[in-house]
């Protein structure tokens, strides 16, 4: 790293470490003056005129956070961590557009993943067997479709989602409420190492920051800000996942909720969200079909996952032709209708059929009707 780049890095870190300077105000300063270097050249009077309190303005003028910044820079090298700043081309556009974007992100792993289409999968730390199975299936299938699975690496649903994505060779991003070099909870040490190797760990908190309880609700805005949609799988009415859902709504993201048992408190969160307008989803294709058209076409063009047509092996091309022969413009058929007819010659799994139907929808030759019935488009 060049000396000038190292100096610039220290200035970004010093701005982030300035006492009592919040993320939103720090971002406003950078957007106003163009860079941290320009900010540190201002005197206290000018900074107060820009809206800072006297104490914060004097801290910046005196460079009071420089020693802390130099220590953070040392830790970056020691822990193989990078920072991605607001002005970095790797900083995700969607995150930069939220009300209070982080000034910079501490990252371990592949920071390029922040540019990929992503869906967050979040939920309770104490899931039922049902919640665990649902989270695993959705995360696995969404990752196979080429989406990055974003979560918070907490116990429960978050951990299940990360592991399911990695198990099928997919990509996942863990957004932490502690330093990017701190494993919380401790039992996820092996998972954290795998995500740092095959995915991305990120945090807005300086290295060595413990997992203070107040950090986790704040970090949830990053979980939703990185994602094009947020899927809620189990959670109490006032749980962290419900907070993430509300943040997603405020940010203009799609909110998906898996319905649950009405007698279970763990279902109160997603069931209430559905009443309030969240999209009820029963299978991964429900999430895929509600993504923006541009994203769906991008997933298809990536051609890197089995769910997409270009990567489906030859037998799946034959299955596509068989599905097209069974469908007609005037007789809607559900997956339950199609499976027995397809299985007359060979065994076809529901996931394989969903993959084909999703591709046919993208190609504009099949249309999904209410009730998950499909018809061939008249041509």
Secondary structure, DSSP 8 states (H G I E B T S, - for coil): --HHHHHHHHHHHHHHHSTT--HHHHHHHHHHHSSHHHHHTS-HHHHHHTT--HHHHHHHHHTTTHHHHHHHHHHHHHHT-EEEETTSTTS-HHHHTSTT--SEEEEEE-GGGGGS-EEEEEE-SS--HHHHHHHHHHHHHHHHTT-EEEE---TTHHHHHHHHHHHTT--EEEE-SS-TT--SSGGGHHHHHHHHHHSEEEESS-TT----HHHHHHHHHHHHHT-SEEEEES--TTSHHHHHHHHHHHTT-EEEEE---TT-GGGHHHHHHHHTT-EEESSHHHHHHTS-HHHHHHHHHH--STTSGGGS-HHHHHHHHHHHHH--SSS-EEHHHHHHHHTTTS---HHHHHHHHHHHHHTTSEEEETTTEEEE---
